[in-house]
Amino acid sequence: MRPVLVGAVLYDPKVSVIWDIIREFFEANGCPIDVVFYTNYEMQVDALLQGHIDIAWNSPLAWLEAQRGSKGACRAIAMRDTDRDRVSHLVVRAGGQVRRLEDLRGCNVAVGAKDSPQGTLIPLGMLARHGLLPGKDFQVRRFDVLVGKHGDHVGGELDAFRCLDQGEADACAMLDLNWDSWCKDGTIPLRKYEVLATSEKFDHCVFTVRNDFSPALEKQWLDVLFSMSYDNPEHQRMMDMEGLKEWKPGRLSGFGPLQEAAEKLGFWEQPRR
């Protein structure tokens, strides 16, 4: 039996450690896998659609790209518990002049990389839904950190906050998990900043397969994945690095806000890189 080939994007050196732990567990449970690392999601999506890999650990934007490229012939089979029901925040100075979204007209809004769902696309889509178009009703200060990795890092969002903190923007966008973490560790002084608006809930990363992937092999693979437990110290180490407590079945209900934002902002008409 050849190993199931899983694609993952190297957004951080810890990714190889994460997948070494997962690979060893799958091997020990009779479902061997091998991991193919990519430097960007576009290459990974192409590899999945061309049959070079069996499963892709996709960002939400890469999931939409896979569906577009396959004309809907892919399935979302698993995700982290923390991939469900995320939101993005627009953050402003507490007690400042920006008190509602309309107040951002004529202002500067700092965002992450151009392909970041949580740090750019969904927040800008939320503003567009409220009649505020980037480049027309407000100016965007974009921080294109590691384009191609779809915001799987805090660089762009952290730079966007620093832009706000230095007085060069009137608002910035960030994932709720980053807001919580940065408020907790003091990166964001709560007395100085507050959330102006919050996006609709959305889902994040998802394991993606083509529709021709063997159902029997998919079940075997998922049975092993779902048997990983946070109570196991080695699994806990991996899960802490990957940001989850439990693997969950994949679902399609949480990608609407990103799909709407990408269409409103003309993202699909832009060059992929």
Residue frames relative to the residue before (quaternion, step in Angstrom):
aa qw qx qy qz dx dy dz
M 1.0000 0.0000 0.0000 0.0000 0.00 0.00 0.00
R 0.3255 -0.7472 0.5400 0.2100 3.58 -0.67 1.04
P 0.5803 -0.5891 0.4191 0.3750 3.60 -1.10 0.56
V 0.4747 -0.5977 0.5545 0.3314 3.54 -1.25 0.51
L 0.2809 -0.7762 0.5438 0.1509 3.57 -0.75 1.02
V 0.0887 -0.8019 0.5908 -0.0079 3.54 -0.67 1.19
G 0.2553 -0.7687 0.5698 0.1389 3.57 -0.90 0.94
A 0.0356 0.7775 -0.6265 0.0412 3.57 -1.06 0.82
V 0.3837 -0.7224 0.5327 0.2172 3.57 -1.09 0.76
L 0.3614 -0.7379 0.5373 0.1902 3.55 -0.87 1.03
Y 0.0241 0.8175 -0.5724 0.0594 3.57 0.11 1.28
D 0.7753 0.0887 -0.0273 0.6247 3.57 1.33 -0.33
P 0.6049 -0.5804 0.3889 0.3820 3.65 -1.06 0.62
K 0.5995 0.5908 -0.3681 0.3950 3.61 1.10 -0.59
V 0.5143 0.6638 -0.4204 0.3436 3.60 1.19 -0.43
S 0.6545 0.5070 -0.3250 0.4572 3.60 0.97 -0.77
V 0.6274 0.5193 -0.3360 0.4731 3.60 1.07 -0.67
I 0.6176 0.5544 -0.3269 0.4520 3.57 0.97 -0.90
W 0.7504 0.4177 -0.2305 0.4576 3.56 0.77 -1.02
D 0.5437 0.5707 -0.4088 0.4600 3.61 1.18 -0.31
I 0.6560 0.5042 -0.3049 0.4717 3.59 0.96 -0.87
I 0.6674 0.4914 -0.3013 0.4716 3.59 0.90 -0.94
R 0.6637 0.5229 -0.3118 0.4345 3.58 0.86 -0.95
E 0.6566 0.5092 -0.3140 0.4594 3.59 0.92 -0.86
F 0.6524 0.5071 -0.3201 0.4635 3.60 1.00 -0.77
F 0.6517 0.5009 -0.3210 0.4705 3.59 0.93 -0.79
E 0.6256 0.5332 -0.3337 0.4615 3.59 1.00 -0.80
A 0.6838 0.4936 -0.2828 0.4570 3.58 0.90 -0.94
N 0.7340 0.3987 -0.2232 0.5024 3.60 1.19 -0.49
G 0.6305 -0.6231 0.3133 0.3409 3.55 1.13 0.66
C 0.6576 0.4346 -0.3226 0.5241 3.57 1.20 0.46
P 0.1192 -0.8496 0.5087 0.0724 3.61 0.42 1.18
I 0.0567 -0.7724 0.6320 0.0284 3.54 -1.09 0.79
D 0.1288 -0.7239 0.6602 0.1537 3.50 -1.33 0.24
V 0.3147 -0.7678 0.5392 0.1441 3.55 -1.10 0.69
V 0.1569 -0.7585 0.6285 0.0706 3.53 -0.96 0.96
F 0.2147 -0.8045 0.5452 0.0976 3.57 -0.60 1.15
Y 0.1423 -0.7763 0.6121 0.0497 3.53 -1.09 0.88
T 0.4617 -0.6799 0.4961 0.2803 3.55 -1.20 0.53
N 0.7986 0.0879 -0.0613 0.5922 3.58 1.23 -0.27
Y 0.6065 -0.6011 0.3966 0.3371 3.56 -1.23 0.54
E 0.5786 0.5890 -0.3939 0.4040 3.59 1.06 -0.57
M 0.6615 0.4872 -0.3019 0.4836 3.60 0.95 -0.86
Q 0.6516 0.5205 -0.3210 0.4488 3.58 1.00 -0.79
V 0.6382 0.5114 -0.3268 0.4738 3.60 0.97 -0.81
D 0.6413 0.5162 -0.3267 0.4643 3.59 0.93 -0.86
A 0.6566 0.5227 -0.3109 0.4462 3.58 0.95 -0.90
L 0.6398 0.5139 -0.3257 0.4695 3.58 1.02 -0.78
L 0.7158 0.4638 -0.2710 0.4463 3.58 0.76 -1.01
Q 0.6933 0.4536 -0.2734 0.4887 3.58 1.16 -0.56
G 0.5412 -0.6702 0.3716 0.3461 3.58 1.30 0.06
H 0.4221 0.7099 -0.4712 0.3097 3.60 1.20 0.33
I 0.7579 0.1555 -0.1149 0.6230 3.59 1.22 -0.47
D 0.4885 -0.6798 0.4754 0.2704 3.55 -1.26 0.47
I 0.7908 0.1148 -0.0025 0.6012 3.54 1.03 -0.91
A 0.1332 -0.7771 0.6097 0.0812 3.58 -1.02 0.78
W 0.2940 -0.7088 0.6138 0.1854 3.56 -0.96 0.93
N 0.0395 -0.8816 0.4667 -0.0579 3.51 0.23 1.40
S 0.4732 -0.5842 0.5762 0.3208 3.49 -1.30 0.52
P 0.6451 -0.5052 0.3674 0.4401 3.64 -1.17 0.21
L 0.6420 0.5032 -0.3342 0.4722 3.59 1.02 -0.69
A 0.6416 0.5091 -0.3249 0.4729 3.61 1.02 -0.74
W 0.5910 0.5487 -0.3683 0.4627 3.60 1.11 -0.60
L 0.6698 0.4834 -0.3017 0.4761 3.58 0.90 -0.90
E 0.6371 0.5216 -0.3318 0.4603 3.59 1.02 -0.77
A 0.6409 0.5198 -0.3242 0.4626 3.59 1.01 -0.82
Q 0.6592 0.4996 -0.3086 0.4697 3.58 0.98 -0.81
R 0.6463 0.5055 -0.3208 0.4731 3.57 0.99 -0.79
G 0.7049 0.4847 -0.2689 0.4425 3.57 0.88 -0.97
S 0.7371 0.3888 -0.2143 0.5095 3.59 1.15 -0.60
K 0.3855 -0.7243 0.4672 0.3294 3.58 1.35 -0.06
G 0.7543 -0.4235 0.1949 0.4622 3.53 0.92 1.02
A 0.5431 0.6583 -0.3813 0.3554 3.59 1.24 0.19
C 0.5551 0.5518 -0.4283 0.4516 3.58 0.97 0.89
R 0.2506 -0.7505 0.5920 0.1531 3.55 -1.28 0.40
A 0.3134 -0.7031 0.6070 0.1975 3.55 -1.19 0.71
I 0.1140 -0.8743 0.4712 0.0238 3.59 -0.26 1.23
A 0.8182 -0.0222 0.0322 0.5735 3.63 1.08 -0.48
M 0.0072 -0.7815 0.6238 -0.0086 3.53 -1.25 0.51
R 0.5809 -0.5488 0.4517 0.3967 3.57 -1.29 0.10
D 0.6043 -0.5260 0.4355 0.4104 3.57 -1.23 0.36
T 0.6934 0.4860 -0.2660 0.4606 3.58 1.06 -0.77
D 0.5539 0.5931 -0.4022 0.4238 3.60 1.26 0.00
R 0.6497 0.5355 -0.3114 0.4406 3.58 1.22 -0.32
D 0.8765 0.0909 -0.0619 0.4687 3.53 -1.14 0.79
R 0.2444 0.7427 -0.5682 0.2565 3.54 0.80 1.07
V 0.1194 -0.7579 0.6308 0.1157 3.58 -1.34 0.25
S 0.2956 -0.7046 0.6052 0.2235 3.53 -1.32 0.30
H 0.2713 -0.7597 0.5745 0.1387 3.55 -1.17 0.70
L 0.2339 -0.6657 0.6760 0.2125 3.49 -1.36 0.43
V 0.1588 -0.8175 0.5532 0.0195 3.54 -0.62 1.22
V 0.0389 -0.7907 0.6107 -0.0146 3.57 -1.02 0.90
R 0.6395 -0.4979 0.4048 0.4235 3.55 -1.31 0.09
A 0.4841 -0.6654 0.4859 0.2947 3.56 -0.91 0.91
G 0.8394 0.1591 -0.1364 0.5015 3.56 -0.93 0.94
G 0.4747 0.6875 -0.4373 0.3327 3.59 1.23 0.24
Q 0.7240 -0.4496 0.3139 0.4185 3.53 -1.32 -0.18
V 0.6404 0.4895 -0.3326 0.4896 3.59 1.19 -0.37
R 0.0268 0.8342 -0.5454 0.0770 3.56 -0.27 1.29
R 0.7739 0.1062 -0.0711 0.6203 3.59 1.26 -0.34
L 0.7020 -0.4852 0.3010 0.4257 3.57 -1.20 0.40
E 0.6214 0.5665 -0.3461 0.4161 3.59 0.95 -0.82
D 0.6109 0.5749 -0.3457 0.4204 3.59 1.13 -0.59
L 0.5909 0.5790 -0.3690 0.4236 3.61 1.23 -0.24
R 0.4393 0.6840 -0.4706 0.3430 3.59 1.25 -0.08
G 0.8151 0.1844 -0.1788 0.5192 3.56 -0.76 1.11
C 0.5965 0.5868 -0.3446 0.4256 3.59 1.30 0.05
N 0.4644 -0.6247 0.5408 0.3188 3.53 -1.41 -0.08
V 0.0945 -0.7819 0.6154 0.0297 3.57 -0.90 0.99
A 0.2469 -0.7830 0.5596 0.1133 3.57 -0.71 1.11
V 0.0217 -0.7987 0.6003 -0.0368 3.57 -0.89 1.01
G 0.6103 -0.5599 0.4219 0.3688 3.55 -1.36 0.08
A 0.8041 -0.2329 0.1965 0.5105 3.55 -1.16 -0.68
K 0.6442 -0.5741 0.3490 0.3657 3.56 -1.15 0.64
D 0.7454 0.3699 -0.2157 0.5109 3.61 1.17 -0.52
S 0.4423 0.6808 -0.4681 0.3489 3.59 1.19 0.43
P 0.3907 -0.7278 0.5048 0.2505 3.62 -0.56 1.06
Q 0.7698 0.3957 -0.2029 0.4579 3.56 0.73 -1.10
G 0.7468 0.4327 -0.2223 0.4535 3.59 1.05 -0.74
T 0.7974 0.2330 -0.1079 0.5461 3.58 1.23 -0.32
L 0.7752 0.4151 -0.2411 0.4107 3.58 0.34 -1.23
I 0.7106 0.4437 -0.2787 0.4696 3.59 0.74 -0.98
P 0.6621 0.4824 -0.3381 0.4632 3.68 0.85 -0.74
L 0.6736 0.4686 -0.3076 0.4817 3.61 0.94 -0.81
G 0.6103 0.5419 -0.3445 0.4640 3.57 1.12 -0.60
M 0.6185 0.5353 -0.3343 0.4681 3.55 1.07 -0.75
L 0.6596 0.4904 -0.3099 0.4779 3.60 0.95 -0.83
A 0.6384 0.5232 -0.3327 0.4561 3.59 0.99 -0.79
R 0.6292 0.5365 -0.3333 0.4528 3.58 1.02 -0.76
H 0.7087 0.4121 -0.2460 0.5171 3.59 1.18 -0.56
G 0.6489 -0.5799 0.3055 0.3864 3.57 1.21 0.49
L 0.6030 0.5343 -0.3658 0.4659 3.60 1.22 0.31
L 0.1119 -0.8326 0.5421 0.0200 3.55 -0.32 1.26
P 0.4866 -0.6726 0.4710 0.2984 3.60 -0.87 0.93
G 0.7884 0.2847 -0.2335 0.4927 3.55 -0.99 0.87
K 0.7251 0.3592 -0.2212 0.5443 3.55 1.26 -0.33
D 0.8047 0.2390 -0.1072 0.5328 3.58 0.68 -1.09
F 0.7765 0.0124 -0.0273 0.6294 3.60 1.25 -0.33
Q 0.4336 -0.6875 0.5211 0.2603 3.54 -1.26 0.40
V 0.3118 -0.7531 0.5568 0.1600 3.57 -1.07 0.81
R 0.1509 -0.7244 0.6661 0.0940 3.55 -1.01 0.94
R 0.0571 -0.8446 0.5317 -0.0254 3.56 -0.18 1.31
F 0.1831 -0.7786 0.5949 0.0800 3.56 -1.01 0.87
D 0.1473 -0.8431 0.5166 0.0256 3.51 0.02 1.40
V 0.0887 0.7965 -0.5831 0.1334 3.54 0.33 1.30
L 0.8611 -0.0604 0.0126 0.5048 3.58 -0.82 1.08
V 0.0208 0.8089 -0.5821 0.0799 3.55 0.71 1.13
G 0.6795 0.4260 -0.3532 0.4816 3.56 -0.92 0.95
K 0.7006 0.4217 -0.2518 0.5176 3.56 1.26 -0.41
H 0.4095 -0.7898 0.4052 0.2105 3.56 1.34 0.35
G 0.7039 -0.5057 0.2719 0.4183 3.55 0.93 0.91
D 0.3975 0.7234 -0.4825 0.2931 3.62 1.17 0.42
H 0.6568 0.3967 -0.2877 0.5731 3.58 1.02 0.85
V 0.4930 -0.6893 0.4429 0.2927 3.58 -1.15 0.39
G 0.3899 0.7798 -0.4450 0.2048 3.57 1.26 -0.20
G 0.7255 0.4405 -0.2603 0.4603 3.58 0.65 -1.07
E 0.6787 0.4832 -0.2974 0.4664 3.58 0.92 -0.87
L 0.6449 0.5052 -0.3271 0.4711 3.58 1.02 -0.73
D 0.6365 0.5093 -0.3253 0.4792 3.59 1.00 -0.75
A 0.6241 0.5345 -0.3384 0.4586 3.58 1.06 -0.74
F 0.6539 0.4923 -0.3225 0.4755 3.59 0.96 -0.80
R 0.6409 0.5232 -0.3301 0.4545 3.59 0.95 -0.82
C 0.5979 0.5559 -0.3458 0.4625 3.56 1.13 -0.67
L 0.6477 0.4906 -0.2978 0.5011 3.57 1.02 -0.85
D 0.6735 0.5210 -0.2925 0.4352 3.56 0.88 -0.97
Q 0.7039 0.4464 -0.2544 0.4904 3.59 1.11 -0.67
G 0.5571 -0.6525 0.3691 0.3573 3.57 1.29 0.17
E 0.5297 0.6450 -0.3987 0.3800 3.58 1.25 0.31
A 0.7482 0.2135 -0.1717 0.6042 3.59 1.31 0.06
D 0.4377 -0.7009 0.5078 0.2435 3.54 -1.26 0.47
A 0.7747 0.0419 -0.0316 0.6302 3.57 1.30 -0.27
C 0.0897 -0.7753 0.6181 0.0933 3.56 -1.26 0.32
A 0.3772 -0.7239 0.5405 0.2038 3.55 -1.26 0.49
M 0.1352 0.7850 -0.5991 0.0811 3.55 -1.13 0.70
L 0.5820 -0.5636 0.4662 0.3554 3.53 -1.31 0.45
D 0.5992 -0.5907 0.3992 0.3643 3.58 -1.07 0.70
L 0.6296 0.5403 -0.3429 0.4405 3.60 1.01 -0.74
N 0.6539 0.4909 -0.3143 0.4824 3.58 1.06 -0.71
W 0.6016 0.5422 -0.3513 0.4697 3.60 1.01 -0.75
D 0.6790 0.4914 -0.2959 0.4581 3.58 0.82 -0.98
S 0.6867 0.4950 -0.2829 0.4510 3.56 0.87 -0.99
W 0.7113 0.4591 -0.2676 0.4600 3.59 0.87 -0.94
C 0.6004 0.5175 -0.3651 0.4883 3.58 1.14 -0.45
K 0.6646 0.5204 -0.3003 0.4441 3.56 0.99 -0.84
D 0.7667 0.3703 -0.2144 0.4786 3.60 0.87 -0.88
G 0.5944 -0.6194 0.3470 0.3776 3.61 1.26 0.11
T 0.4093 0.7021 -0.4875 0.3191 3.60 1.22 0.05
I 0.7498 0.2212 -0.1289 0.6101 3.56 1.11 -0.78
P 0.2628 -0.7615 0.5675 0.1700 3.63 -0.52 1.09
L 0.4169 -0.7540 0.4488 0.2370 3.57 -0.43 1.20
R 0.6241 0.5510 -0.3557 0.4247 3.60 1.05 -0.60
K 0.7189 0.4533 -0.2379 0.4702 3.58 1.23 -0.48
Y 0.8059 0.2365 -0.0952 0.5343 3.60 1.12 -0.58
E 0.0457 -0.7898 0.6115 0.0105 3.54 -1.21 0.56
V 0.5351 -0.6096 0.4801 0.3340 3.54 -1.30 0.37
L 0.3017 -0.7620 0.5514 0.1560 3.56 -0.75 1.09
A 0.7947 -0.0929 0.1212 0.5875 3.57 0.91 -0.96
T 0.2178 -0.7685 0.5938 0.0974 3.53 -1.21 0.64
S 0.4784 -0.6918 0.4711 0.2658 3.55 -0.95 0.92
E 0.6360 -0.4418 0.4405 0.4542 3.50 -1.37 -0.07
K 0.5796 -0.5595 0.4487 0.3869 3.56 -1.24 0.38
F 0.0033 0.7867 -0.6172 0.0154 3.54 -1.11 0.74
D 0.4140 -0.6796 0.5426 0.2689 3.55 -1.31 0.33
H 0.3828 -0.7505 0.5093 0.1756 3.52 -1.18 0.64
C 0.8689 -0.0674 0.0298 0.4894 3.61 -0.87 -0.91
V 0.0404 -0.8020 0.5955 -0.0245 3.55 -1.16 0.66
F 0.4236 -0.6553 0.5585 0.2815 3.57 -1.09 0.74
T 0.1273 -0.8210 0.5566 -0.0040 3.54 -0.73 1.17
V 0.0215 -0.7712 0.6360 0.0185 3.57 -1.07 0.81
R 0.5175 -0.5798 0.5117 0.3663 3.53 -1.30 0.29
N 0.6303 -0.5636 0.3811 0.3739 3.57 -1.20 0.47
D 0.6690 0.4965 -0.3142 0.4552 3.60 1.17 -0.39
F 0.4152 0.6896 -0.4878 0.3378 3.60 1.23 0.19
S 0.5694 -0.6450 0.3937 0.3237 3.58 -0.87 0.99
P 0.4391 -0.6999 0.4942 0.2705 3.65 -0.72 0.99
A 0.6444 0.5189 -0.3288 0.4554 3.61 1.00 -0.77
L 0.6751 0.4745 -0.2925 0.4833 3.57 0.95 -0.87
E 0.6083 0.5498 -0.3437 0.4578 3.58 1.07 -0.71
K 0.6580 0.5021 -0.3086 0.4688 3.59 0.93 -0.88
Q 0.6474 0.5103 -0.3248 0.4636 3.59 0.92 -0.86
W 0.6635 0.5129 -0.3013 0.4537 3.57 0.93 -0.94
L 0.6855 0.4809 -0.2826 0.4679 3.57 0.92 -0.91
D 0.6028 0.5566 -0.3639 0.4410 3.60 1.01 -0.71
V 0.6701 0.4731 -0.3010 0.4864 3.58 0.97 -0.82
L 0.6446 0.5265 -0.3302 0.4453 3.60 0.89 -0.91
F 0.7210 0.4546 -0.2578 0.4550 3.59 0.80 -1.01
S 0.6213 0.5405 -0.3543 0.4430 3.61 1.20 -0.26
M 0.4753 0.6365 -0.4629 0.3933 3.60 1.23 -0.05
S 0.1237 -0.8295 0.5446 0.0001 3.55 -0.88 1.00
Y 0.4957 -0.6568 0.4895 0.2884 3.54 -1.02 0.85
D 0.5895 0.5785 -0.3628 0.4316 3.59 1.23 -0.35
N 0.5977 0.5203 -0.3534 0.4971 3.57 1.29 -0.30
P 0.4737 -0.7165 0.4202 0.2927 3.65 -0.52 1.10
E 0.6699 0.4837 -0.3142 0.4675 3.60 0.96 -0.78
H 0.6416 0.4947 -0.3236 0.4888 3.58 1.04 -0.72
Q 0.6159 0.5506 -0.3398 0.4495 3.57 1.03 -0.77
R 0.6226 0.5360 -0.3377 0.4594 3.58 1.00 -0.80
M 0.6732 0.4844 -0.2914 0.4768 3.57 0.92 -0.93
M 0.6914 0.4981 -0.2884 0.4367 3.56 0.85 -1.00
D 0.6155 0.5310 -0.3494 0.4660 3.60 1.06 -0.64
M 0.6657 0.4891 -0.3025 0.4756 3.58 0.99 -0.79
E 0.7339 0.4149 -0.2179 0.4916 3.57 1.03 -0.84
G 0.4616 -0.7352 0.4057 0.2861 3.59 1.29 -0.09
L 0.6244 0.4973 -0.3844 0.4637 3.57 0.72 1.02
K 0.3171 -0.7061 0.5908 0.2279 3.52 -1.40 0.17
E 0.8066 0.0397 0.0236 0.5893 3.58 1.18 -0.53
W 0.3913 -0.6759 0.5699 0.2553 3.57 -1.15 0.72
K 0.1405 -0.7959 0.5876 0.0378 3.57 -0.99 0.90
P 0.6049 -0.5263 0.4285 0.4167 3.61 -1.21 0.31
G 0.5155 -0.6305 0.4791 0.3275 3.54 -1.17 0.57
R 0.0441 -0.7794 0.6240 0.0360 3.56 -1.22 0.47
L 0.4107 -0.7356 0.4983 0.2048 3.55 -1.25 0.47
S 0.5123 0.7108 -0.3874 0.2868 3.58 1.25 -0.23
G 0.7360 0.4812 -0.2375 0.4128 3.61 1.13 -0.45
F 0.5819 0.6175 -0.3711 0.3774 3.61 1.19 0.22
G 0.4009 0.7537 -0.4453 0.2699 3.58 1.29 0.00
P 0.6787 0.4972 -0.3278 0.4298 3.64 0.75 -0.89
L 0.6644 0.4858 -0.3122 0.4744 3.60 1.00 -0.76
Q 0.6413 0.5213 -0.3307 0.4556 3.58 0.93 -0.82
E 0.6553 0.5069 -0.3059 0.4690 3.57 0.96 -0.88
A 0.6650 0.5103 -0.3042 0.4526 3.57 0.91 -0.92
A 0.6562 0.5161 -0.3195 0.4483 3.59 0.89 -0.92
E 0.6724 0.4842 -0.2988 0.4734 3.58 0.99 -0.78
K 0.6588 0.5140 -0.3157 0.4496 3.62 0.90 -0.91
L 0.7448 0.4137 -0.2086 0.4802 3.57 0.99 -0.88
G 0.4576 -0.7083 0.4351 0.3157 3.60 1.25 0.03
F 0.2203 0.8252 -0.5009 0.1398 3.56 1.16 0.53
W 0.6848 0.5096 -0.3057 0.4217 3.59 0.90 -0.87
E 0.6387 0.5131 -0.3374 0.4636 3.61 1.20 -0.30
Q 0.5851 0.5806 -0.3717 0.4270 3.59 1.25 -0.19
P 0.6185 -0.5151 0.4178 0.4215 3.61 -1.21 0.35
R 0.5667 -0.6314 0.4053 0.3404 3.60 -0.98 0.81
R 0.7912 0.1809 -0.1011 0.5754 3.61 1.03 -0.67
